[in-house]
């Protein structure tokens, strides 16, 4: 069984503000430790369920040279392999070879979620909301669609309560969700301590993967043709969407990309 773990920092237990996830901030190194241990918990769970190949891809943009490179190599579980420094949402090698399931660990809610801890979509300043046809999505939905394009279902998510809600909108109630905190606002939360959170994640990953034959979730594939709508926060960012084939700025703050399938529409609009 081949398993992809897509990981982010904002949804990790113990992490509630930017200081813990931004390179150069006082608590960043502590945040990396908490992050790496939650990933290890998911790896243990996957291994217990019979995974024979486990690849972790760090999807957290910490800034500078630490973007997509926040896991601590020395502390990582020896039974996984990990991808660092790869452009966000562009690691597809394991998916192309055929991946049985994806686990999303440490995820956060989309921009504009009142109880979403550190909620944002891609960029805190550029993207206000993103839609795949009639589904409003955040980073979870984008990653789920990437996996879905290759026929890979997301079977577990971990993060706060708002992330669970958002992920189940996309994947349905069969999705295994491990909630390690409840957002009280964007920058405050009631939390499960890391030690217990890790046990919950290990158990959740094992449960989700053991249940694979039951197909509790299906790959997320937005309807075809696919329309991707991006609502922008500010007019100056609109220039990034100008002159891109297949993309139209239908008003100063709204870019629309239409194509035969999600991947093509996404490739047209994705400017990073
Ligand atoms: Zn992040």
Boltz pocket constraint, residues with backbone or C-beta under 6 A from the ligand:
constraints:
  - pocket:
      binder: B
      contacts: [[A, 8], [A, 9], [A, 10], [A, 59], [A, 60], [A, 61]]
      max_distance: 6.0
